[in-house]
Amino acid sequence: LIIETKKEIRLERLFKEYKVYLKNKSIDEKKEFLLRLSNMATIYSKMPQEKELFEIKFSDAEKRFFHLLDNLEITTIFPLVLYLYKNITNQQDLLRAFTLLESFLALRQICKFTTKNYNNLFLQIIRTLEKLKNDEDSSSGDIGSLRLREILTSFTDFGNRFPSELEIKEAFKTSALSNKQAGELLFIIALKDLDSEYSDSKTLSSKSFSVEHIMPKQWEENWREPEFNELDKYKRNQKLLTFGNLTLITKNLNSKLRNQAWAYKSKTLKEYSSLKMTTAFLDKEQWNESSIDERADLLASKAIDIWKW
C-alpha cells in the first residue's frame, strides 16, 4: 500500500487505509490492483529468509543484504526493497542496488546515526524513483542502481546521509553498539576475510558465534592496573565496548574464556579460533587501549573496503 499510495501507512490504520484507497476504484481498477498485489506477494515469498540465511558466504550479495536487515532489525526498508525487485529487471544491477543499500545501512549503524527517519527516507526514495521513471524528459526512465546512488549520495542532512570516511574511522574507536548489532557487522567482515580463492571454506553461520570482549568487562579481576585512577577506569570501561575490543568466537569458547588474563586468553584463542580478525592480534605481549585502537583502525579499513559507495 505504501508503494501504491506513495505515502506513509501506519500499521494500526492499514485496513482503513486500504478501504479508503479502493473505495472509488472501478471493478477493472480493483482487478488490476489485485494482480499487482499478487505479483508483490510472489516477489516477497521468494526473498531470502530464515533457513536460507543460516549459512552464507560473502559473495552471496542478496542473502548478505537480507542477513543484515534481519539482524539489524530494519523493517521499514521493505517497501523500497519490493519496489526495486519490481522495477529493476537486470539481476546484477538489482544486486548492486542491494549492495549500495547495505553500505548505507551498515556504515550509518557503525557511526550510530539515527534510524528514526528511515520510514520517511525510504518512502522519499520511492517517490523520487517513481518520478524519474514517469518523467518524459528523462533520458531513459530506467530505475537502477545508478539512480539509487545519485539519490543516496545527494543527501546531506545528518538524518539521511552517508558517513564520511573520517567518521567511520572514528566510530570504530568510539561507538558502542549492542552485541547483536556489532556481531552482525563483525560477521560480514569475517565473511570478507574468507572471500579468497585460497580459502578452503568460504561460508559461515552467524548462529555459531557470539561476541567476545577481548579485554573482559570485569577486567579488574585479572587485568588490574595499579596506577589507574577513577577516570582511567571509566575510560577503559568505555573503550572495551568499542569495535577494536570485540571479536567473534564460538559460544562454547566464550564460556571457557570468561575473565581470564591475556596470557591464557591469547593462548586459548590461538589454539581454537580460526577467524582472521581474532588471530591477527594474538602475538601481542599485552592487550590494552593502544592495542584496541590499533585493531579498530584495521577493522575500519576493512569496513571502508567492504561498504564502498
Disulfide bonds with the S-S distance in Angstrom:
none
